[in-house]
Amino acid sequence: MKKIIAISAFFVTIFILINSCDVIEPPFRENGGLVLDSADKVVLIEEYTGFRCGNCPEAGEIAHQLKEKYPDNIVLLSIHAGALAMPNPQHKYNFISDAMKDLEKYFNIGWGIGTPNGLVDRTKYRGVLILNHAEWETAFVERIKQKSVVKVELLPSYNHSNKTISCEVKLQFSEEVTEKLNIALFVVEDSIEQYQTDYRKVPIDVNDFVHNNILRYSITSTFGEPVSEEIIAKGASINKSYNLQIPITADWRPEWIRLVAVISKPENDHEVIQAAEKYILK
């Protein structure tokens, strides 16, 4: 009789334990990341940095890890800004582009708050706009919950003979849009080996540091041009065409250039509602 009672108690305990546990439902990844629809929302993370900022490489690594974790749902831009982004006699290479200057002038991060810091879709997270890199992932997870009203497809090409970048941008709207939207198209370059201060290294001077996501140029104006002058109907398709001949003075390498499209709300502090990217040769 005692054995029967003991066995019954054992199964009751197992039943309670099973029913008291949290249920983890798919989709999920083994690395803990969310499984996200690559055709849906894409979040723009703008990393404000400087090549003489010794704390910035750690933030850059955080951004890279997020991109690896959520490859289809994050687009990265690296923006050199502030005193520690300025060239000096020892390190003369200048990362600062006109587009970077425009963004810095508007958001005042490099010169105002300091680097490293960043923006996640240019929206506030817990009431704060300019975020430390430790908050980028939680802000991303919150932002990805937003339903996107537009899908962006980039069809870039490159003419080697005249060094011209061309791109067709296709916008497909799933909902009616009554507010103004802008589209900006950026030239971004990866794998640039140049100097970087890194306080984690001994010595702190890294002469062959690999810089990625560098905002080289804005084919449109920095904050974009209107997507449409009229209300955008549900189901509407809008196509845009852009061309850029690489400036003679530019040291860009086409094999490492990608285009980044940003759809934003110009009347809401340029809040980003969608982004897309594609290499011009890959």
DACORQUI-V866424 format. One record per residue. RES is the residue in three letters. PHI is phi in whole degrees, -180 to 180 (999 if undefined). Layout:
res=RES phi=PHI
res=RES phi=PHI
This chain:
res=MET phi=999
res=LYS phi=-63
res=LYS phi=-63
res=ILE phi=-64
res=ILE phi=-65
res=ALA phi=-64
res=ILE phi=-64
res=SER phi=-62
res=ALA phi=-64
res=PHE phi=-62
res=PHE phi=-69
res=VAL phi=-64
res=THR phi=-62
res=ILE phi=-61
res=PHE phi=-61
res=ILE phi=-65
res=LEU phi=-62
res=ILE phi=-63
res=ASN phi=-81
res=SER phi=-96
res=CYS phi=-80
res=ASP phi=-68
res=VAL phi=-93
res=ILE phi=-100
res=GLU phi=-103
res=PRO phi=-69
res=PRO phi=-88
res=PHE phi=-151
res=ARG phi=-112
res=GLU phi=-63
res=ASN phi=-84
res=GLY phi=91
res=GLY phi=-79
res=LEU phi=-76
res=VAL phi=-93
res=LEU phi=-119
res=ASP phi=-74
res=SER phi=-67
res=ALA phi=-91
res=ASP phi=-105
res=LYS phi=-65
res=VAL phi=-121
res=VAL phi=-102
res=LEU phi=-96
res=ILE phi=-111
res=GLU phi=-104
res=GLU phi=-97
res=TYR phi=-91
res=THR phi=-146
res=GLY phi=-160
res=PHE phi=-75
res=ARG phi=-109
res=CYS phi=-94
res=GLY phi=-70
res=ASN phi=-92
res=CYS phi=-73
res=PRO phi=-58
res=GLU phi=-64
res=ALA phi=-64
res=GLY phi=-62
res=GLU phi=-66
res=ILE phi=-60
res=ALA phi=-62
res=HIS phi=-63
res=GLN phi=-64
res=LEU phi=-65
res=LYS phi=-64
res=GLU phi=-68
res=LYS phi=-75
res=TYR phi=-128
res=PRO phi=-62
res=ASP phi=-93
res=ASN phi=-127
res=ILE phi=-134
res=VAL phi=-119
res=LEU phi=-110
res=LEU phi=-129
res=SER phi=-106
res=ILE phi=-122
res=HIS phi=-81
res=ALA phi=-154
res=GLY phi=92
res=ALA phi=-60
res=LEU phi=-82
res=ALA phi=-103
res=MET phi=-81
res=PRO phi=-62
res=ASN phi=-139
res=PRO phi=-58
res=GLN phi=-80
res=HIS phi=-134
res=LYS phi=-94
res=TYR phi=-66
res=ASN phi=-111
res=PHE phi=-82
res=ILE phi=-73
res=SER phi=-101
res=ASP phi=-61
res=ALA phi=-64
res=MET phi=-61
res=LYS phi=-61
res=ASP phi=-63
res=LEU phi=-66
res=GLU phi=-65
res=LYS phi=-62
res=TYR phi=-78
res=PHE phi=-95
res=ASN phi=53
res=ILE phi=-95
res=GLY phi=-61
res=TRP phi=-85
res=GLY phi=-91
res=ILE phi=-87
res=GLY phi=110
res=THR phi=-112
res=PRO phi=-86
res=ASN phi=-155
res=GLY phi=-164
res=LEU phi=-123
res=VAL phi=-115
res=ASP phi=61
res=ARG phi=56
res=THR phi=-126
res=LYS phi=-80
res=TYR phi=-122
res=ARG phi=54
res=GLY phi=83
res=VAL phi=-120
res=LEU phi=-87
res=ILE phi=-90
res=LEU phi=-115
res=ASN phi=-69
res=HIS phi=-61
res=ALA phi=-67
res=GLU phi=-103
res=TRP phi=-63
res=GLU phi=-69
res=THR phi=-66
res=ALA phi=-68
res=PHE phi=-62
res=VAL phi=-60
res=GLU phi=-70
res=ARG phi=-71
res=ILE phi=-68
res=LYS phi=-71
res=GLN phi=-70
res=LYS phi=-78
res=SER phi=-86
res=VAL phi=-95
res=VAL phi=-143
res=LYS phi=-104
res=VAL phi=-117
res=GLU phi=-122
res=LEU phi=-106
res=LEU phi=-125
res=PRO phi=-87
res=SER phi=-150
res=TYR phi=-140
res=ASN phi=-99
res=HIS phi=-67
res=SER phi=-66
res=ASN phi=-114
res=LYS phi=54
res=THR phi=-111
res=ILE phi=-94
res=SER phi=-124
res=CYS phi=-154
res=GLU phi=-97
res=VAL phi=-115
res=LYS phi=-109
res=LEU phi=-113
res=GLN phi=-122
res=PHE phi=-101
res=SER phi=-96
res=GLU phi=-139
res=GLU phi=-70
res=VAL phi=-125
res=THR phi=-103
res=GLU phi=-90
res=LYS phi=-72
res=LEU phi=-126
res=ASN phi=-114
res=ILE phi=-122
res=ALA phi=-116
res=LEU phi=-126
res=PHE phi=-110
res=VAL phi=-99
res=VAL phi=-126
res=GLU phi=-124
res=ASP phi=-112
res=SER phi=57
res=ILE phi=-100
res=GLU phi=-88
res=GLN phi=-150
res=TYR phi=-67
res=GLN phi=-153
res=THR phi=-81
res=ASP phi=-140
res=TYR phi=-66
res=ARG phi=-82
res=LYS phi=-101
res=VAL phi=-129
res=PRO phi=-74
res=ILE phi=-79
res=ASP phi=-88
res=VAL phi=-114
res=ASN phi=-83
res=ASP phi=-117
res=PHE phi=-66
res=VAL phi=-96
res=HIS phi=-95
res=ASN phi=-122
res=ASN phi=64
res=ILE phi=-77
res=LEU phi=-77
res=ARG phi=-86
res=TYR phi=-165
res=SER phi=-115
res=ILE phi=-68
res=THR phi=-87
res=SER phi=-67
res=THR phi=-58
res=PHE phi=-97
res=GLY phi=93
res=GLU phi=-122
res=PRO phi=-59
res=VAL phi=-68
res=SER phi=-156
res=GLU phi=-89
res=GLU phi=-122
res=ILE phi=-61
res=ILE phi=-92
res=ALA phi=-77
res=LYS phi=-60
res=GLY phi=87
res=ALA phi=-70
res=SER phi=-117
res=ILE phi=-129
res=ASN phi=-114
res=LYS phi=-127
res=SER phi=-126
res=TYR phi=-138
res=ASN phi=-139
res=LEU phi=-148
res=GLN phi=-87
res=ILE phi=-59
res=PRO phi=-57
res=ILE phi=-58
res=THR phi=-81
res=ALA phi=-78
res=ASP phi=-101
res=TRP phi=-66
res=ARG phi=-114
res=PRO phi=-54
res=GLU phi=-67
res=TRP phi=-114
res=ILE phi=-96
res=ARG phi=-130
res=LEU phi=-102
res=VAL phi=-123
res=ALA phi=-103
res=VAL phi=-129
res=ILE phi=-102
res=SER phi=-138
res=LYS phi=-105
res=PRO phi=-64
res=GLU phi=-93
res=ASN phi=-129
res=ASP phi=56
res=HIS phi=63
res=GLU phi=-53
res=VAL phi=-89
res=ILE phi=-107
res=GLN phi=-164
res=ALA phi=-145
res=ALA phi=-156
res=GLU phi=-151
res=LYS phi=-165
res=TYR phi=-71
res=ILE phi=-80
res=LEU phi=-121
res=LYS phi=-114
